[in-house]
Amino acid sequence: MRTTLRNKIIDVCDKKIASKGENVGVSFYAFFKNKNDDPDLLMEAAKWWIETHQLDHFEKASKIRDLVKKGNN
């Protein structure tokens, strides 16, 4: 996973946890605007989420943040 995506995921998860608590859920779409302006980055996130880790559509933000911080890719 490229560094820019890794940093973006951690930042978004941190913000969601800070505003909504430890049990807040996210999907990989949470890291992108409604406009698909970077399809390659979106597919990289989707592949990491769906193929690599076989995660459900919604997961706890804390779980995603921890996976990314550990470098599990």
C-alpha positions in Angstrom: 0.0 0.0 0.0 1.4 3.4 -1.0 2.3 5.8 1.8 -0.2 8.4 0.8 -3.1 5.9 1.1 -1.7 4.5 4.4 -1.5 8.0 5.9 -5.0 9.0 4.6 -6.5 5.9 6.2 -4.9 6.5 9.5 -5.9 10.2 9.5 -9.6 9.4 8.6 -9.8 6.7 11.2 -8.3 8.9 13.9 -10.8 11.7 13.1 -13.8 9.4 13.1 -12.8 7.7 16.3 -12.2 11.1 17.9 -15.6 12.4 16.9 -17.8 9.3 17.2 -15.9 7.0 19.6 -14.0 3.7 19.5 -16.9 1.7 18.0 -17.4 3.8 14.9 -17.4 1.8 11.7 -15.9 2.6 8.3 -15.9 1.2 4.8 -13.1 1.7 2.3 -15.2 4.3 0.6 -14.7 6.6 3.7 -11.2 7.4 2.4 -12.5 8.9 -0.8 -14.7 11.8 -2.0 -17.9 11.0 -3.7 -16.3 12.0 -7.0 -14.1 9.1 -8.2 -11.1 11.3 -9.1 -8.4 8.6 -8.5 -9.7 5.2 -9.6 -6.3 3.5 -9.2 -6.1 4.5 -5.5 -9.7 3.4 -4.9 -8.9 0.0 -6.4 -5.8 -0.3 -4.3 -7.9 0.4 -1.2 -10.6 -2.0 -2.3 -8.1 -4.8 -3.1 -6.4 -4.4 0.3 -9.8 -4.4 2.0 -11.6 -7.1 0.1 -8.9 -9.4 -1.4 -6.0 -9.2 1.0 -7.9 -9.0 4.3 -11.4 -10.3 3.4 -13.0 -7.7 5.6 -16.7 -7.0 5.8 -18.2 -3.9 4.2 -18.1 -2.0 7.5 -15.4 -2.6 10.1 -14.4 -0.7 13.2 -12.2 2.2 12.4 -9.8 1.2 15.2 -9.3 -2.2 13.6 -8.5 -0.7 10.2 -6.2 1.9 11.7 -4.3 -0.8 13.7 -4.0 -3.1 10.6 -2.6 -0.2 8.6 -0.2 0.9 11.3 1.1 -2.6 11.7 1.8 -2.7 8.0 -0.4 -5.6 7.3 -0.7 -5.4 3.5 
